């Protein structure tokens, strides 16, 4: 398996995005902060976005590993099935 190199960029519209370093394709993930949060965080919003993107990468990696092992997990929890069950037009409430 070849390594995928990623880069974090700021888009023209102010969103922070993650994309393949060797491509100008559509970003893999995007993070958007409201104007109020941008003002509050000032320059730190880039650092917050880095942490959020890193967490997303780790989550995707964990899901890929679990998917390779099999759909049944020892703890009986299956986030992918939960997401499919909520696939109607309502936004998911996560808290």
N, C-alpha and C positions, 0 to 999 in steps of 0.2 A: 504494500500500500504506500503510495507516495504522500509526502507531507503536503498539507494545505497551509499556505501562509496567508494570514488575514491582516487587515489594517483597519484602524478606526479613523474615520474621516468626518469632517463637518460639511454637510451639504449646504447649498446656496440658501435654502429655506431655514437654516438654523438647526435642522435635525442632526443628531449624531448617528452615524451609521457604521456598520461592520460589513466589509466586503472582502472578496479575494484580492490579495495584493497584486496578482498578475492579470487583473481584469478590470474593465470599466463597466461591467455588467451591473444589473440591479443589485443593490445591497442585500445581504442575507438577513440582517436585522436593522431596525431603525428605532431610535429613541427620540421622543419629542417632549420638550419641557414647555410648560406654559410660560408666558412672559413674567408672571409673578415669581415663579420658581427660578427662572433665569436671573432675575434681579436679585433675589435672595441669595442664590448660590454664587453669583458673579462668575469668576473664572473657574470655580470649583465644579461647575456643571459637567465639564469634560471628565474630571476624575470620577464623579458619581456615575456618569455614563459608562466609563471603563469598567467599573465594578459591576454594573448591571449587565453589560455585555459579557463579561467574563463569567458571571453566574449563568447566563443563558447558554454559553458554550459548554460549560460543565454539565448543565442539565441535559442538553442534547446528547452529549457524549455518554452520560449515564443511561439515558433512554436507549441509545444505540446498543450499549453493552447488554442491558436487560433484554432488549428485543432479540439479540443474538442468542441469549441463554434460553429464552422462551417467554411466552406471554404470561404464564402464571408465576407470580412472585411469592416468595415464602411468607410475606406479611399479609397476603391476600388483597393488597391494595393494587389497583391497576389504573393509573392516571389516564392512559390512552382510552380505555373503555369509558371512563368517566367523561372524557372530552367528547367522545362519539355520542354518548347519551344526551349531552347538552348541545348538540349540533344544530338546534333550531335557530331562529333569528334573534333570540334573546341574547343580550351580552351576558357572559359569565360573571357572576359576582364572586370575588375571591377575597376572603377575609379570615 
